Amino acid sequence: MLARAIRASAGTGKTYALAVHYLALLADGSRPSQIIATTFTRKAAGEILTRILARLAEAAASDGALQRLNDDCAPIRTWLTGGRPVHPLSIEDCIGLLRSLCNELDRVEISTIDALFMKMLRSLAMDAGATGGPTPIDDESSEARRYRESAVYDALAGLPTGRLDDLVWRLNRGQPKRNIADTIYNSIEALYVDVRSAPDEAWCALSIPEAEPVDLFTLSKELIADAQAYSDQRVRDALKCLAELITARHWTDVLAATIVRNVQRGLDSYSRVALEETTATFIRQIIGLAASESLTVVQRQTEALRDVIHAFAPAYLGRIAAAEQIPFSEVPLRLANLLESIPRSSLAYHLPFHPQHLLLDEFQDTNREQWEALRSLLPSDTHPERQRSSAFFVGDTKQAIYGWRGGCAAIFDSLNEDVADIHWEQLDQSYRSSQTILDFVDRVFRGLKRSHTLAAYPELLERWQKAYTRSVAAIPRSGLAELIIAPRSVLLPSTSDAEPGEDHDSAFTPYESWGVTKILEIIRDHPRSSVGILTRTNKYARRLAIRLMVEGIDASLEGPGTLVDDPAVELVLSAITFADHPGSDAAAFHVFHSPLSAQLGFTEFTDDQRNRTALALRESVIARGWGHTISWLCRLLAPWSDARSARRLSSLVEAADEYDRSPGRRPVEFVDMIRTRTLRDSVPSPVRVMSIHQAKGLEFDVVILPELQRTIPAKTPPVMIVRQTETGPITAIYPYAAESIRACSPELVSAHQRYHQRILGDELNLLYVAMTRPRNALYMLIPPKKLKPDGTASATGKPTLGDIVRGALDIPNEAEDYDHRVGDLDLGGAGDSAIDSGPIIEQVAPERVVFACRSPRRRWPDLSPSSAAREHTDAIRSLFGMNRDARDRGTLLHGWLQQIEWIEDGVPGTDQLLDIARITLPHRKPEWAEGFLEDYHRMLRSPAVTATLSRPGIEAVLFREHAITARIRGSLVRGRVDRMVVTREPTGSVATITDFKTDMIGADAVATRAELLAPQIRSYAECVSEVFRIPMERIRAQLLFVQPEIAVTIEVRPSSARPTP
C-alpha cells in the first residue's frame, strides 16, 4: 500500500490538496466507489465534491484549466505508478471522468467521518441479524440530553438507599451540597465519553501513604504546649490555629496552612522565625496524617465517580437502544465491537463499498476510537491489489483544536508507527493571509520561549518549536497586525463584580465595554470589509453579538446559538406553557403583557379569561397540531418582529412541524426541546460573531480577537486522565485536588503538570487558528496587568492567551493603553463613508414574514404510518395529561407479545419476561413488571389473541417488529409492522398484518377507536404492498385490542364501510 501524508499550515490548501489527490486517482483509472474521502463537517465534504466536479468541468471546457489540472495531478500519478510515465488527460478524458462521476454519484463516498461510520454500522448490523441500524443523533441534541437525564434517574433509582447515601457522601467529599442530581449529571457530561472504556484498575491508581495511628486530641495538646515556647505571637497563633484545624479534622486547611507549607518545602521557619526541631517534627507527623486522610477522601470521590459512570452506562445505552437511536460519540465504539468479530480479510464483503484508496482530511482532529475504525479500512498486507492501494492523510497538528472532545493530534505525529513507508510533504505557502500577518504570527510563535507562562513546560515549547514552520504569502497584499492593550482604568471594580477572565451574565465589565468601543471603531474603519469577531466561548459571542446589534451594527451570531435568545420565541413558549398550565402566573403574566393578549382575547387578568385563553390554545394544538398552532402564533407576532426574530420564529415553526411526528408528547417536552435546541444564523452579515472553533475553515478580511483575557484552564475538571503514551489506553485516573493536597503525592503533581501542558497546548493551537483567519488585518485586544503595591505589574496569577502573546512579543508587564502595530493597510477608499451608526435592522412588515409549517423540502417528506391518524382529536388529547404508567404498561405488553413466534411452540417463561422488562424499561423495578404477568397470560388464552398468534395451516413466513420504508405519494413513509404473516395461496401471496393495541378501553369503545386508527393501518398496508409487491386486494389487516381481547378487521382499500369486529 502506498501512503502519503501532508502537513499543511493554515491557508495553504488542505482541501485543495485532497481534491487534487482524488482527481489523480480518477485519472489513474480508479472508480469512485473504490475511493473513500472523509472530513469532519458536511460543509467541508460538500466543498471537496464541488471542487472535484468544478475542476473536471473547467478542464473539459478550457485548455488552460486542462493544463493546470494535468500539472497538479502529474506528480501524484507518477508517485502512484511507481515512477512510470503517465499520459496527460485530454478534454475527452475529462468529459468521460465527469460523466462517470455523475453517473455513479450515489456511490461516491465523500462524506463526514460520522456519516461513513453510520453507513458501516448499518451494514454490519444487518449482517448480524438486526432489521436495520439505529438513527444517529447529535450528542448535544435535546433527545440525547433527555436520554442522559433519564439514565441518571434510572441509575440512582436502582441503587439501594444505603449505597446511594454512601455514593453521594463520597462524591461530595463528605460535604453537604444541594441538587445532587445536577452534580452527578454534570460529572457524567464532563467524563462519560472520555472514561467509558477505562479499566477498573485505572480508577484506583493513586498511591495513598499510610500514616501512623495517633490520638488527635493528644497531638493538639502537645502542639499548643509547644507553642508556648515561642516569644513571637505570630508563631504561637499559627500553631494554635493548626491545633484547632487538627481537632476539627479539616485536613485540606491543615495542608494549606503557611506554616505547614513551609515545613513541607524544607523551610523550618515561619515569619522569619526558626522553628524548634520538636515543632518541625510535630508538623511533619501532621503532614503525613493530613496527606493520608486528604488523599483517601479524594480517592473515594474518584471511586464514586467510577460507580456513577458504571451505573449510568447500561441505563443510558438501554435508553438509546430502546429508542433505536445512537449519539455520534457512541458510533465508533459500537462499530469497533462489530468489527472485532469480522476477519479483516473478509471485511470488504460486509460493507456496501470496496475501498481501495482512503483519503482523510483534518486528520489531526481524529480521536482514538475513530482511528481504530478507520484502520480497518486500510488495505492489509495480504490485499490482492496492495500495489494499487493507497492512503492519503492531510492535517496540521498546530490546528488541533478539538482535544476537548477526544481529538488526538499525536495520532498524526505517530503515523509512521501504524502505516509503513509514508511519503511526507509540507505545505507552507499561504493563499489566505498577507505577509505582514504571517510575519506577526511567526514573531508570536517563535517567541513563545520568552513567555513566563510557558517556562514551566519545556516539553510543550520543544514540541511547538518542532512543529512550527514559517509560512510565505502566495498573493501579495497589504496587511496590518495590531495588539491593543487597554488602559488600567478598565480594571476598576464594576457593578457586576466580574474580573477579566471570569464568567458573567448580561452585565459587561469595564474591560468588556472598552472592548466593544474598540470593536465599533475597527468596524467603522473597514466599511466594505468582511469582519470576523472570534471569541473563546459561545456564551460571550452571544452577548457580544446582541450588544453590537443594540449599537446599530448588522452582526450575525454564528455557531451553536439557541432559539430562546429572542424575546419573540420566549413569548411563544410562554403561551404554550400557559396552555398546559393555566395556573402558571409567570407564563400568564408574560402573555397578558404582550402583543398576543389582544390577539387572543386575553384583555383582563381574571381567572375566567385565563382559563378561556388557555383552553383555546389547547384546542388549537389538539385539532390542528403543533406546526399549525405555532405558525399561527408567529404570524400574530410578525408586526413586532425584526429580521433576526423572523429567522428564529421560522426555525421555531420548523421545530414544531417536526414535533408533530411524535404523537402523545407533552407540551412541557416541546418547551424543553426548544430550550436546548441549537441554532445557526442562516443569514451571515458583513460582521460575523462566532467562537474560534466555529471559525475553523473560514477566512475574513478583518479579524478581531476580543476575549484573550480568559484564564487557562477556564474550568476545573473532576479528574485527570493519564495515558502511558498520548495514543495509548488510559492507565490512571486521578482526582483533580487542591494544590496543597497535590503536593503530598508525586503522582498528582506529575498528572497535574501533564494535564496543564495539554490544556496549554490546546490553547496555543486555538490561538494559531484565530491569528491565521484574516486576509488583511488582525486586531488583538488584551487587558493590562494588575499592579502590585510597589507599583510594578504582577507577573503571577492564572495564565491567559493575552499573557502568552505579551510575553512572546516581549512587551513589558507594566504596559497599558498601548498599541503594538505592525504593517500598514491600504484601505483602498478609506475616505468613503463609514458604517452608518444608526440602526440598520429594519422593521419587518407583516406581509413580508411568512411562517408556514411543512415548507417545501429538498428531500421527500419523512412520515410514519401512525401520522395518518394524528389529525383525529382522540390521538392527540393525551398531550395534556400523559399517563406514564399507562405508556410503560403498553410498552411492556407489546414487548412480551413480540416474543411469541407461534403460540403452539410455547410462550416465554417468567424469567425471560422479566429480563425483557428490565431491558425495555430499565427505570421500572421488577415488582412493577411482575404485576402484569397474570394479565399477559390471560390475554394469551383469549380466542382473538390465540387465533392471531397461531400457525396457519399452510406454508407461511412470519415477520415480527419488521422495519419497513416505502415511497408513498411523494413521501418517504417509515414504520414498523408489529406482526405480519405472508402465506402462499393458489391466487398468490397473501399478507396478514396485525397491529397490537394495549389501550385500556371497554368493548363498547373498540369500534370508534378502530375507526380512528384505520388510516394508520392502511398506510402500513400500502407500504407492504409497495415493498413486497403484493396487490392491495391480497392484503388483510387487523387491530388486536389485547385489553378487551377483540380483533377488528380493517378494510385496507378505500371504503366507506366501518371496521368490523
Secondary structure, DSSP 8 states (H G I E B T S, - for coil): -EEEEEEE-TTS-HHHHHHHHHHHHHHTT--GGGEEEEESSHHHHHHHHHHHHHHHHHHHH-HHHHHHHHHHHHHHHHHHTTT-------HHHHHHHHHHHHHTGGG-EEEEHHHHHHHHHHHHHHHTT-SS--EEE-TTSHHHHHHHHHHHHHHHHTS-HHHHHHHHHHHTTT---S-HHHHHHHHHHHHHHHHTT--GGGGG-----------HHHHHHHHHHHHTT---HHHHHHHHHHHHHHHTT-HHHHHHSHHHHHHHTT--EETTEE--HHHHHHHHHHHHHHHHHHHHHHHHHHHHHHHHHHHHHHHHHHHHHHTTEEEGGGHHHHHHHHHTTS-GGGGGGGSSS--SEEEESSGGG-BHHHHHHHHTTS--TT-TTGGG-EEEEEE-GGG---GGGTB-THHHHTHHHHSSSEEEEEE-EESSS-HHHHHHHHHHHHTGGG-GGGTT-HHHHHHHHHH----EESS---EEEEEEE--GGGGS--TT---TTS---SS--HHHHHHHHHHHHHHHH-TTS-EEEEES-HHHHHHHHHHHHHTT--EEE-SSEEGGGSHHHHHHHHHHHHHH-TT-HHHHHHHHTSTHHHHHT--S-SHHHHHHHHHHHHHHHHHHHHHHHHHHHHHHHGGG-BHHHHHHHHHHHHHHHHHTTSTT--HHHHHHHHHH-EE--SS--SEEEEETTTTTT--EEEEEE--TT-BSSSS--SEEEEESSTTS-EEEEEE---HHHHTT-HHHHHHHHHHHHHHHHHHHHHHHHHHTSEEEEEEEEE----B-TTS-B---SS-BHHHHHHHHTT--TT--SEEEEEEE---SSTTS----SS----B--GGG----SS---SS--EE-GGGGGTTSGGGTGGGTT--HHHHHHHHHHHHHHTT-S-GGG----HHHHHHHHHHH-TTS-HHHHHTTHHHHHHHHHSHHHHHHHS--SS-EEEEEEEEEEEEETTEEEEEEEEEEEEEEETTEEEEEEEEEE-----GGGHHHHHHHHHHHHHHHHHHHHHHHT--GGGEEEEEEETTTTEEEEE--SS-S---B-
